[in-house]
Amino acid sequence: MSRPLEVVTFGCRLNTYESEVIRKHADSAQLTNTVIINTCAVTKEAERQSLQLIRKLAREEPSTSVIVTGCAAQINPKTFSAFSNVNLVLGNLEKLNPDIFQRFLKDNEINSAQKIQVGDIFQSKVPHTPLISTYKGLARAFVEIQNGCDHRCTFCTIPFGRGNSRSVPLGEIAHQIKHLLEKGYQEIVLTGVDITSYGQDLPGRPTLGQALKRLFKLLPSLPRLRLSSLDPVEIDEDLYRLFETEPRLMPHIHLSIQAGDTLILKRMKRRHVREDVFKTCLRLKALRPNVVFGADFIAGFPTETEDMFNNTLRLVEDLNLIYLHVFPYSPRPGTPAARMPQVERFIVKERAKRLRDLGTHQHHRYLSELQGKELDILVESSDRGRTEGYASVEIPLGSAPFGSIVKAVLKDILPSPLRVRGDVISPPLFPNLPSLSFLPSEETAHA
């Protein structure tokens, strides 16, 4: 019996968007008995998980076709093509081409010369952004506004997987959001690799803030807009003003900080120093007192001493950062950081744990401050929702429609995963969501 098509996504929100593009093309080609793995190359662990899945499929489902794509496949396609059960390896440009999936259906037994289809990512000039109508299992929708990166941090291989920075024209972004709103989505997440670089390759060089200002005017019915990761020193003046004046822009800011020590940041070749992070967070807090911060951190970067690491811990505490994405440093082949003096592996892991534990403490303290408050939540499943500040709220089973926005009073804290219990106290603000009814109300993906 043939298994249905499955798209497995590792990594970032941009991959989440692109996986839906892949699913759309593969469904149109009527692919079945196929698993498509959209890989990530940010860490060694991300690649290990993809390889582990390929081995599991070879062992348990040898008759299933496997297509591998994403950043890890773009950077090192031969690693994946070496597996006998992998039928096709696609680059980040090729995975968005519908013709490739049609050809794969016609000739499933692709010969070895055709097995790797990975082009030069640096030849891409404009992001390919097909119109997406649904995000399976998700109450929020993702819209790509930018791809690639022009910077070369010493630890990062992503530019070699994504190419140079390139922006989606504002008209295409507005058209995609309008389409998703018509399908019933109430929250849109703008995503990319380095979205604060948006517009530098477009006529007139509009900033991200200028683009968002225009979007809010073009889309008066848009209820909630959320941004993916921002660079701390590239938030422009128009974007600062929007955080102060536009309630539809969610007060949840995720910053790509990576470290709290200036010397380590310089060795990472980041665009900011410790003082810049403080200036950015304190300014945003003054403009929007209810703003909630998340951040990316790398623990155990080469040459990091205990005092340097403690600077990161103090920064998290002093700025009250809540949602921490912590990555134990892993050397990526070919990067400058891989040639620097390495921190011992057990110390890297220990520092990552300490940073995660601090993040859990910060998160718990934040949730305790929410108890007793009435907040709007986006319902993500039959018993779960998210506040504007991205706190997870457990609600009574079936008390609100999937994808709706309701008001809830928040109560006690629940562990593992950390969340608060809430009672829905108002009818949905947007009750008519027929287009979302096909989505599984009993499960959700928190992206």
C-alpha positions as a printed Julia matrix, in Angstrom:
447×3 Matrix{Float64}:
   0.0    0.0     0.0
   1.39   3.39   -1.04
   2.02   5.92    1.76
   0.84   9.52    1.29
   3.24  12.33    0.44
   5.07  13.75    3.48
   7.15  16.94    3.7
   9.46  17.04    6.73
  10.81  20.47    7.7
  13.93  21.23    9.72
  15.11  24.71   10.67
  13.75  28.19   10.21
  10.43  29.84    9.44
  11.57  30.46    5.88
  11.86  26.7     5.48
   8.3   26.4     6.83
   7.08  28.69    4.04
   9.12  26.9     1.39
   7.9   23.5     2.56
   4.36  24.61    1.76
   5.54  25.63   -1.73
   7.14  22.2    -2.1
   3.96  20.49   -0.87
   1.89  22.47   -3.37
   4.12  21.47   -6.29
   4.38  17.83   -5.18
   0.61  17.58   -4.71
   0.08  19.03   -8.19
   2.43  16.36   -9.54
   0.38  13.77   -7.59
   3.45  12.37   -5.88
   2.76   9.59   -3.39
   4.93   7.14   -1.49
   7.45   9.96   -1.19
   9.1   11.77    1.74
  10.61  15.17    0.99
  13.14  16.34    3.6
  13.73  20.11    3.74
  17.06  20.32    5.58
  18.81  22.95    7.72
  22.55  23.68    7.91
  22.71  26.07   10.87
  24.26  23.46   13.19
  25.82  20.03   12.99
  22.87  18.73   15.01
  20.38  19.95   12.39
  22.22  17.98    9.7
  22.49  14.94   11.97
  18.72  14.85   12.41
  18.18  14.9     8.64
  20.68  12.07    8.13
  19.08  10.11   10.96
  15.69  10.36    9.25
  17.14   9.16    5.93
  18.67   6.1     7.64
  15.4    5.37    9.44
  13.47   5.48    6.16
  16.01   3.17    4.51
  15.63   0.71    7.38
  11.86   0.84    7.91
  10.45   1.95    4.54
  12.9    0.88    1.82
  10.28   1.22   -0.92
   9.57   4.88   -0.1
  11.09   7.48   -2.43
  13.19  10.13   -0.66
  13.89  13.65   -1.96
  16.35  15.8     0.02
  16.53  19.56   -0.31
  17.2   22.7     1.77
  20.38  24.43    2.93
  22.35  21.32    3.9
  21.58  19.77    0.5
  22.56  23.01   -1.26
  25.91  23.22    0.54
  26.91  19.55    0.53
  24.72  17.55   -1.87
  27.1   14.56   -2.12
  26.57  13.75    1.55
  22.91  13.02    0.81
  23.25  11.53   -2.67
  25.51   8.82   -1.21
  22.47   7.18    0.4
  21.0    4.48   -1.83
  17.42   5.28   -0.76
  17.74   8.98   -1.7
  16.3    9.37   -5.19
  16.89  13.07   -5.7
  18.87  15.94   -4.12
  17.55  19.42   -4.91
  19.11  22.82   -4.3
  17.26  25.75   -2.74
  16.33  27.12   -6.16
  15.39  23.8    -7.7
  13.05  22.82   -4.84
  10.72  25.67   -5.81
  10.5   24.57   -9.46
   7.23  22.67  -10.11
   8.59  21.07  -13.3
  11.15  19.06  -11.34
   8.42  17.27   -9.39
   6.49  16.54  -12.59
   9.62  15.02  -14.13
  10.3   12.98  -10.99
   6.82  11.45  -11.21
   7.4   10.41  -14.83
  10.87   8.96  -14.21
  11.16   7.84  -10.59
  14.31   5.86  -11.31
  16.57   8.85  -11.92
  20.06   7.86  -13.01
  23.14   8.86  -11.0
  23.97  11.79  -13.27
  20.55  13.32  -12.61
  20.38  12.52   -8.9
  21.97  15.82   -7.83
  20.18  18.89   -9.17
  21.81  21.78   -7.33
  22.54  25.03   -9.14
  24.57  28.14   -8.25
  22.51  29.87   -5.55
  24.45  33.12   -6.09
  22.93  33.43   -9.56
  19.46  34.01   -8.07
  18.44  37.67   -8.3
  14.78  37.7    -7.2
  13.12  35.36   -4.67
  10.61  32.93   -6.17
   7.42  33.37   -4.11
   4.47  31.28   -5.35
   1.04  32.08   -3.93
   0.3   29.87   -0.91
  -3.25  29.32    0.37
  -2.81  27.01    3.36
  -0.31  26.05    6.03
  -1.1   22.54    7.18
  -1.73  22.46   10.92
  -0.74  26.1    11.48
  -2.99  28.93   12.65
  -0.57  31.61   11.45
   0.7   32.01    7.9
   4.24  32.78    6.77
   5.15  35.17    3.98
   8.65  35.39    2.54
   9.8   38.98    2.07
  13.55  38.41    1.67
  16.09  35.66    1.11
  19.85  35.32    1.34
  22.47  37.26    3.29
  25.26  39.66    2.31
  27.12  39.29    5.62
  29.75  36.72    6.48
  29.67  35.9    10.18
  32.63  33.69   10.99
  30.5   30.78   12.28
  27.86  30.71    9.53
  27.44  28.76    6.29
  23.93  30.01    5.52
  24.98  32.53    2.8
  26.35  29.53    0.86
  22.99  27.83    1.19
  20.86  30.88    0.5
  22.97  33.19   -1.67
  23.09  36.98   -1.56
  20.33  39.11   -0.07
  17.39  39.74   -2.37
  13.99  41.25   -1.62
  10.44  40.48   -2.71
   8.72  43.54   -4.26
   6.15  45.1    -1.95
   3.26  44.5    -4.37
   3.87  40.75   -4.33
   4.01  40.72   -0.52
   0.73  42.65   -0.25
  -0.94  40.33   -2.79
   0.16  37.22   -0.85
  -1.05  38.62    2.5
  -4.38  39.7     1.01
  -4.85  36.19   -0.39
  -4.12  34.61    3.01
  -6.49  36.99    4.78
  -9.22  35.95    2.35
  -8.49  32.32    3.3
  -9.16  33.13    6.96
  -5.73  33.66    8.5
  -5.67  36.3    11.24
  -1.92  36.45   11.89
   0.83  36.81    9.3
   4.53  36.26   10.0
   7.01  38.0     7.7
  10.08  35.87    7.24
  13.45  35.74    5.52
  17.12  35.12    6.23
  18.0   38.73    7.13
  14.79  40.74    6.93
  16.3   43.97    8.28
  18.29  44.14    5.03
  14.99  44.27    3.12
  14.82  46.68    0.19
  18.49  47.41   -0.38
  18.33  45.71   -3.8
  15.0   47.29   -4.83
  14.41  50.58   -6.69
  14.46  53.46   -4.21
  16.03  51.19   -1.54
  13.01  51.15    0.81
  13.71  50.11    4.4
  11.82  47.38    6.22
   9.99  50.0     8.26
   8.93  51.92    5.16
   7.66  48.71    3.55
   5.65  47.75    6.65
   4.18  51.24    6.92
   2.92  50.89    3.35
   1.6   47.36    4.01
  -0.5   48.48    6.96
  -2.08  51.17    4.77
  -2.74  48.76    1.91
  -4.21  46.1     4.22
  -6.53  47.77    6.77
  -8.19  44.39    7.54
  -4.93  42.76    8.66
  -5.41  41.9    12.38
  -1.93  40.78   13.45
   1.53  41.03   11.88
   4.58  39.39   13.44
   8.22  39.63   12.39
  10.84  36.91   12.36
  14.38  37.48   13.64
  15.8   41.02   13.49
  19.38  42.26   13.57
  19.76  44.55   16.63
  21.53  47.4    14.84
  19.52  47.39   11.6
  16.11  48.43   12.93
  15.36  51.61   10.99
  13.6   54.72   12.27
  10.3   53.96   10.53
  10.24  50.52   12.13
  10.86  52.02   15.57
   7.92  54.39   15.01
   5.67  51.51   13.95
   6.45  49.61   17.15
   5.29  52.69   19.03
   2.17  53.54   17.01
   0.86  50.42   15.25
  -1.0   48.0    17.57
  -1.32  45.41   14.79
   2.46  44.94   14.84
   2.95  42.33   17.56
   5.03  43.36   20.63
   7.26  40.31   20.32
  10.78  41.0    19.04
  13.22  38.19   18.36
  16.78  39.45   18.05
  19.77  37.72   16.48
  22.22  38.55   19.3
  24.44  35.41   19.47
  26.61  36.59   22.41
  26.72  39.18   25.18
  30.45  39.84   25.12
  31.85  42.48   22.76
  35.12  40.69   21.98
  33.3   37.47   21.09
  30.85  39.45   18.93
  33.8   40.96   17.06
  35.33  37.52   16.56
  31.96  36.38   15.26
  32.1   39.34   12.85
  28.67  40.51   13.99
  27.45  44.01   13.18
  26.78  44.95   16.82
  28.56  45.07   20.16
  27.15  44.53   23.65
  26.23  48.2    24.1
  24.2   48.2    20.86
  21.97  45.42   22.17
  21.23  47.42   25.32
  20.44  50.57   23.31
  18.07  48.7    20.98
  16.16  46.84   23.71
  15.84  49.85   26.02
  14.59  52.03   23.17
  11.99  49.46   22.11
  10.88  49.03   25.73
  10.44  52.8    26.08
   8.35  52.92   22.88
   6.28  49.8    23.66
   6.31  48.95   27.4
   4.68  45.54   26.84
   7.31  44.39   24.34
   8.66  40.86   24.9
  12.13  39.89   23.7
  13.46  36.62   22.38
  17.0   36.03   21.18
  19.37  33.61   19.47
  22.59  32.71   21.32
  25.61  30.55   20.57
  27.2   29.0    23.67
  30.87  28.06   23.73
  32.06  30.03   20.7
  35.81  29.56   20.07
  38.03  31.49   22.57
  35.04  32.17   24.86
  36.2   32.33   28.49
  34.03  31.91   31.58
  33.99  35.69   32.11
  32.89  36.23   28.5
  30.1   33.69   28.9
  29.01  35.36   32.13
  28.61  38.59   30.15
  26.0   36.77   28.06
  24.18  35.54   31.17
  24.12  39.06   32.63
  22.83  40.52   29.37
  19.9   38.06   29.39
  19.05  39.02   32.97
  19.57  42.77   32.63
  17.43  43.05   29.5
  14.85  40.49   30.68
  15.08  38.36   27.54
  12.33  35.71   27.63
  12.42  33.31   24.68
  15.95  32.0    24.17
  17.05  29.9    21.2
  20.35  28.43   22.43
  22.78  26.67   20.09
  25.88  24.88   21.41
  28.64  26.01   19.08
  29.54  23.42   16.45
  32.3   24.1    13.9
  30.99  24.32   10.36
  33.46  23.17    7.68
  35.11  25.99    5.78
  34.17  28.77    8.21
  36.8   31.01    9.88
  35.5   30.1    13.36
  36.29  26.43   12.72
  39.99  27.4    12.54
  39.94  29.34   15.82
  40.98  27.78   19.18
  38.01  25.64   20.22
  36.35  25.44   23.63
  36.28  21.91   25.03
  33.11  20.1    24.06
  31.93  19.34   27.59
  32.24  23.05   28.45
  30.24  24.02   25.35
  27.42  21.68   26.37
  27.52  22.82   30.0
  27.3   26.5    29.01
  24.42  25.78   26.64
  22.55  24.08   29.5
  23.17  26.99   31.87
  21.9   29.43   29.28
  18.81  27.32   28.58
  18.14  27.01   32.32
  18.33  30.79   32.66
  15.93  31.11   29.75
  13.48  28.77   31.47
  13.72  30.85   34.65
  13.13  34.07   32.69
  10.19  32.51   30.86
   8.59  31.27   34.1
   8.92  34.69   35.69
   7.31  36.33   32.68
   4.36  33.93   32.73
   3.84  34.6    36.43
   3.43  38.29   35.61
   0.63  37.44   33.14
  -1.57  35.71   35.71
  -4.88  37.51   36.17
  -4.58  39.51   32.95
  -7.08  39.52   30.08
  -5.31  39.15   26.74
  -6.19  38.37   23.13
  -4.98  34.98   21.96
  -4.77  33.36   18.54
  -6.27  29.86   18.86
  -3.69  27.37   17.52
  -5.42  24.11   18.38
  -8.49  22.75   20.15
  -6.9   23.56   23.53
  -4.04  26.02   22.91
  -3.44  29.59   21.82
  -0.8   32.36   21.8
  -0.87  35.89   23.15
   0.4   38.89   21.23
   3.6   38.52   23.26
   3.87  34.86   22.12
   3.05  33.26   25.47
   1.45  29.82   25.13
  -2.0   29.58   26.73
  -3.91  26.37   27.46
  -7.66  26.84   27.08
 -10.61  24.49   27.75
 -10.93  21.87   25.03
 -13.07  23.11   22.13
 -13.83  26.48   23.73
 -12.89  28.51   20.62
 -12.57  27.85   16.86
  -9.16  27.06   15.42
  -7.58  30.17   13.91
  -9.84  32.65   15.69
  -8.75  35.45   18.02
 -10.44  35.41   21.43
  -9.99  37.15   24.75
  -8.91  34.98   27.68
  -8.13  35.57   31.34
  -4.82  33.96   32.25
  -4.49  31.85   35.39
  -1.9   29.45   36.77
   1.37  28.28   35.2
   1.66  24.78   33.75
   5.02  23.02   33.18
   6.59  21.08   30.33
   6.15  22.89   28.04
   5.88  26.12   30.0
   2.49  27.75   29.49
  -0.36  29.41   31.37
  -3.89  28.16   31.8
  -6.6   30.48   30.53
 -10.37  30.76   30.35
 -11.99  32.13   27.19
 -14.19  35.03   28.26
 -15.37  36.46   24.94
 -16.69  35.14   21.62
 -14.22  35.03   18.73
 -13.33  38.41   17.3
 -13.19  36.75   13.87
 -15.66  33.87   14.05
 -16.19  33.12   10.34
 -13.24  31.0     9.29
 -14.6   28.44    6.81
 -11.34  28.19    4.89
  -9.47  26.98    7.96
 -11.94  24.27    8.89
  -9.96  21.6     7.01
  -7.0   22.02    9.34
  -6.62  19.49   12.18
  -8.07  21.12   15.29
  -6.55  18.5    17.58
  -2.94  19.37   16.82
  -0.78  22.36   16.04
   2.79  23.26   15.17
   4.36  26.13   17.07
   6.52  27.89   14.56
